C-alpha cells in the first residue's frame, strides 16, 4: 500500500488550538489563572518559531508533492503519484494541514494581541492609580498651597492699592509744593505791591505830582484829579501827611479856578472882611454877607454867613462853621506837615468833595 511522507508536518496537529482559544475567551469560567506577560511572550516566541518552521516545511512539502512518487511495496512495482490520482482523503488531509497551520498562526497572534492590550490597559490603570495615590499622599498640601496663593494674590492687590495711594500722595505733595510756591510768589508780589501801595508812598506821590503841576502851571485833567480824590478817600486819615495831601489838592484846584478867572488872586486881595476877622480870636459872626476880602477861619465861629470872591485861609486850628457858603472863593489851606490832624476835618473834606469849588456849602 502506498503512503506519503509528511516529514514532520504532523507536529502541527499536536497544537491544542481549542485550549488557546478557551484561555483567551474566558479564564474566569475555567478557573484557570491567566498567563503572565513574560510566560505568554515566551510561548508566543516559541510558537512563532514553530510557525516559521512550519511555513518552511509547508513550502518543502509543496515542492516535494510535485515530485513525489509512490514508493512501491515489496510486492509491487513503483507507481508515479499524480495529483489526479490522489484520493479524496489525501487531498482533505493536505488541505487540513495547511488550513490548520494558517488558522493556528492567526489564533496565536490574536491571543497575543488581546493579552498585550489587556495588559497595557491594566498597566495604564495601575499607573493612574499610583499617580493619584502619590498626589493625594501629601494630605492637604494642595489646599494649603491654594490658600497661600490666594493670600499672595490679596497681598499683591493690597500692594498695588498702596502703591496707587503712594502715587496719589506724591502727586498731592507735588501739587501742594507747587501751590505753596505759587503762594510764596504771590506773597512776594503782594508785598512788593503793598510797598508800592503804602499809604505814605501814595500820598507822597499825589502831592509831588500836584505840586509839580502847580509850580509849572500845568493843568491836570479832571479825571486824574478825581482819581487823586478817590485815592485819598480810600486811605486811612491817620496816614502820614494825609491832611497835608488833602490841603494840597484843594489849593491846586483853587489855583486852577484863579487861573480861569473864577476865583480872585490872593495877591490882590489884602483887605480883611471886617474888624477883628483877620487876626482875631474867639469872635462869632452871624448872618453876615462878606465880599472881596480876606478871612481867617482859625479860632472863629461863623453861622449863616456867605463869602463871595473872598480869600479863605485856614491853618488847622479849631473853628466852627454852621450853614456857611463859599462862592467863587480862593482857598489857601496850610496844614503842618508833622502836626496833628486839623481841628475842622469836615471843612477840608467838604471842599475836597466839591466838583469845582465854585460853590461850597458847609452845614455844620
C-alpha positions in Angstrom: 0.0 0.0 0.0 1.4 3.4 -0.9 2.0 6.3 1.7 3.0 10.0 1.7 6.0 11.1 3.8 4.8 14.2 5.7 8.3 14.9 7.0 7.2 16.1 10.5 4.1 18.1 9.5 2.1 16.0 11.8 3.6 18.1 14.7 1.2 20.9 13.8 -1.7 18.7 14.7 -0.3 18.4 18.2 -1.0 22.1 18.9 -4.0 22.4 21.2 -5.9 25.2 19.5 -9.1 24.9 21.4 -7.2 25.3 24.7 -5.6 28.5 23.5 -8.9 30.0 22.3 -10.6 28.8 25.5 -7.9 30.5 27.7 -8.4 33.7 25.7 -12.2 33.8 25.8 -12.9 33.1 29.5 -10.4 32.5 32.2 -13.0 33.0 34.9 -15.2 30.2 33.8 -12.5 27.5 33.7 -10.8 28.7 36.9 -7.5 28.9 35.1 -5.1 31.6 36.0 -4.3 33.9 33.1 -0.8 33.5 31.9 1.7 36.3 32.7 3.1 38.6 30.1 6.5 37.0 30.4 5.3 33.4 30.1 2.9 34.3 27.3 5.7 36.2 25.5 7.9 33.1 25.8 5.1 30.9 24.4 4.4 33.2 21.6 8.1 33.3 20.7 8.3 29.5 20.7 5.0 29.3 18.7 6.3 31.9 16.2 9.5 29.9 15.7 7.5 26.7 15.1 5.2 28.5 12.7 8.2 29.8 10.8 9.5 26.3 10.6 6.0 25.1 9.6 5.9 27.6 6.8 9.3 26.4 5.6 8.1 22.7 5.8 4.8 23.5 4.0 6.8 25.1 1.2 9.0 22.0 1.1 6.0 19.7 1.1 4.5 21.6 -1.9 7.8 21.1 -3.8 8.0 17.5 -2.8 4.4 16.9 -3.7 5.1 17.9 -7.2 8.0 15.4 -7.4 6.8 12.7 -5.0 6.4 9.3 -6.4 4.7 6.5 -4.8 7.2 4.1 -3.3 6.4 0.5 -4.5 5.7 -2.0 -1.9 8.0 -5.0 -1.9 5.5 -6.9 -4.0 4.6 -4.2 -6.5 6.4 -2.0 -9.0 6.8 1.7 -8.4 3.9 3.8 -9.4 4.1 7.6 -10.1 1.8 9.6 -7.8 -0.1 12.2 -9.8 -2.4 14.8 -8.5 -5.2 13.4 -10.5 -4.6 10.0 -8.8 -4.8 11.4 -5.2 -7.6 10.1 -3.2 -10.2 12.3 -1.6 -8.8 11.6 1.9 -5.4 12.5 0.8 -6.5 15.9 -0.5 -8.5 16.6 2.6 -5.6 15.7 4.8 -3.3 18.1 3.0 -5.8 20.9 3.0 -6.5 20.4 6.7 -2.8 20.6 7.4 -2.4 23.9 5.5 -5.6 25.4 7.0 -4.6 24.3 10.5 -1.2 25.9 10.1 -2.7 29.3 8.9 -5.5 29.3 11.5 -3.2 28.4 14.2 -0.8 31.1 13.4 -3.6 33.7 13.3 -5.0 32.5 16.6 -1.7 32.7 18.3 -1.2 36.2 17.1 -4.8 37.2 18.1 -4.3 35.8 21.5 -1.0 37.6 21.9 -2.5 40.9 20.8 -5.5 40.6 23.1 -3.3 39.7 26.1 -1.0 42.6 25.2 -3.9 45.1 25.0 -5.4 43.8 28.3 -2.0 44.0 30.0 -1.3 47.6 28.6 -4.7 48.8 29.8 -4.1 47.2 33.2 -0.7 48.8 33.4 -2.1 52.2 32.5 -4.9 51.8 35.1 -2.3 50.8 37.7 -0.1 53.8 36.7 -3.0 56.3 37.1 -4.0 54.8 40.5 -0.3 55.1 41.5 -0.1 58.7 40.4 -3.4 59.6 42.2 -2.2 58.0 45.4 1.1 59.9 45.2 -0.7 63.2 44.6 -3.1 62.6 47.5 -0.4 61.4 49.8 0.8 64.9 50.9 -2.6 65.3 52.8 -3.9 68.8 52.1 -0.7 70.3 50.7 -2.5 71.4 47.6 -5.2 73.1 49.6 -2.6 74.8 51.7 -0.8 75.9 48.5 -4.1 77.3 47.2 -4.6 79.2 50.4 -1.1 80.6 50.2 -1.6 81.6 46.6 -4.9 83.3 47.4 -3.3 85.2 50.2 -0.4 86.2 48.0 -2.9 87.4 45.4 -4.7 89.5 48.1 -1.3 90.9 49.3 -0.4 91.7 45.7 -3.8 93.5 45.3 -3.1 95.4 48.6 0.4 96.3 47.3 -1.0 97.7 44.1 -3.6 99.7 46.1 -0.9 101.0 48.4 1.4 101.9 45.5 -1.6 103.7 43.9 -2.2 105.7 47.1 1.5 106.5 47.4 1.5 107.8 43.8 -1.6 109.9 44.7 0.1 111.2 47.8 3.3 112.0 45.9 1.3 113.8 43.3 -0.6 115.6 46.0 2.6 116.6 47.7 4.0 117.8 44.4 0.8 119.8 43.8 1.0 121.2 47.3 4.6 122.2 46.8 3.7 123.9 43.5 0.8 125.6 45.2 3.0 126.7 48.1 5.5 128.1 45.6 2.7 130.0 43.8 1.5 131.4 47.1 5.0 132.4 48.0 5.3 134.1 44.6 2.0 135.8 45.1 3.0 136.8 48.6 6.2 138.3 47.3 4.3 140.1 44.6 1.7 141.3 47.2 4.5 142.5 49.4 6.0 144.4 46.6 2.6 145.8 45.7 2.0 146.7 49.3 5.2 148.6 49.3 4.1 150.4 46.2 0.7 150.9 47.6 1.8 152.0 51.0 -0.4 155.0 52.0 2.5 157.1 52.8 4.0 156.4 49.4 0.7 157.0 47.6 0.1 160.3 49.4 3.6 161.5 48.7 3.2 160.6 45.0 0.0 162.6 44.8 1.5 165.6 46.5 4.5 165.5 44.3 2.5 165.4 41.1 0.1 168.1 42.2 2.8 170.4 43.4 4.8 169.9 40.2 1.7 170.8 38.1 1.0 173.9 40.2 4.6 175.1 40.1 4.7 174.7 36.3 1.2 175.9 35.7 0.2 172.6 34.1 -3.4 171.6 34.1 -4.2 168.2 35.5 -7.1 166.5 33.7 -10.4 166.4 35.7 -10.3 162.6 35.5 -6.9 162.4 37.1 -7.8 164.9 39.7 -10.9 162.8 40.5 -8.6 159.8 40.8 -6.4 161.7 43.4 -9.5 162.4 45.4 -10.8 158.9 45.3 -7.3 157.6 46.3 -7.2 159.9 49.3 -10.7 158.7 50.4 -9.6 155.1 50.2 -6.7 155.6 52.6 -6.9 156.0 56.4 -7.0 159.5 57.6 -4.3 158.6 60.1 -1.8 158.0 57.4 1.3 160.2 57.4 0.6 163.6 55.9 -2.9 162.6 54.9 -4.3 166.1 55.6 -1.4 167.8 54.0 -2.2 165.9 50.8 -5.9 166.9 51.1 -4.9 170.5 51.5 -2.5 170.3 48.5 -5.3 169.0 46.2 -7.7 171.8 47.5 -5.1 174.5 46.9 -4.3 173.2 43.4 -7.9 173.1 42.3 -8.5 176.6 43.7 -5.4 177.7 41.9 -6.9 176.4 38.6 -10.1 178.5 39.4 -7.9 181.5 39.9 -6.1 180.8 36.6 -9.5 180.6 34.9 -10.7 183.9 36.4 -13.3 182.2 38.6 -11.5 182.8 42.0 -9.7 186.1 43.0 -5.9 186.5 43.0 -4.8 186.4 46.7 -2.0 188.8 45.9 -4.6 191.4 45.0 -7.0 190.8 47.9 -5.5 192.0 51.1 -8.3 193.8 52.9 -9.9 192.0 55.9 -13.6 191.4 55.6 -14.3 193.4 58.9 -12.6 194.4 62.0 -11.3 191.5 64.0 -11.9 188.8 61.5 -8.3 188.7 60.5 -6.1 188.1 63.5 -8.9 188.0 65.9 -9.7 185.2 68.3 -12.9 183.8 69.6 -15.1 186.0 67.5 -18.5 185.0 66.4 -20.2 186.2 63.2 -23.8 185.5 62.4 -25.9 186.4 59.4 -23.3 188.3 57.5 -22.5 188.7 53.8 -18.9 189.3 53.0 -17.3 190.0 49.6 -13.8 190.6 48.1 -12.0 190.3 51.4 -9.7 188.1 53.3 -10.9 185.9 56.2 -9.0 183.6 58.6 -11.2 180.8 59.8 -9.0 179.6 62.7 -10.4 180.2 66.2 -13.5 182.0 64.8 -17.2 181.0 64.7 -19.4 181.5 61.7 -23.1 180.9 61.4 -25.4 181.7 58.5 -22.6 183.5 56.6 -21.9 183.8 52.9 -18.5 184.6 51.5 -18.2 185.7 47.8 -14.9 186.3 45.9 -13.0 186.1 49.1 -9.7 184.6 50.1 -10.3 181.9 52.7 -7.3 180.9 54.8 -7.1 178.1 57.3 -4.2 176.6 59.2 -5.8 173.7 61.2 -6.9 175.5 64.4 -10.4 175.0 65.9 -13.2 176.7 64.1 -17.0 176.5 64.0 -18.9 176.7 60.7 -22.7 176.4 60.7 -24.6 176.9 57.4 -21.8 178.7 55.8 -21.4 179.1 52.0 -18.3 179.9 49.9 -18.9 181.3 46.3 -16.0 181.8 43.9 -13.5 181.9 46.7 -9.8 181.3 46.7 -8.8 178.7 49.3 -5.4 178.6 50.9 -5.1 175.8 53.4 -1.8 175.4 55.3 -1.6 172.2 57.4 1.6 171.5 59.3 3.4 168.5 57.8 4.3 166.8 61.1 1.5 168.3 63.1 -1.7 166.9 64.4 -4.9 166.4 62.3 -6.8 169.7 61.7 -9.5 170.6 64.2 -12.0 171.0 61.4 -11.6 168.0 59.2 -15.2 168.4 57.9 -14.2 171.7 56.4 -11.4 170.2 54.4 -13.4 167.2 53.2 -16.3 169.4 52.1 -14.1 171.5 50.0 -12.3 168.4 48.6 -15.5 166.7 47.6 -16.7 169.8 45.7 -16.6 169.2 42.0 -15.3 172.6 41.0 -15.2 174.7 44.3 -17.4 177.3 42.7 -20.0 176.9 45.3 -19.2 175.0 48.6 -21.7 174.7 51.4 -20.9 173.6 55.0 -23.9 172.7 57.0 -22.2 172.3 60.3 
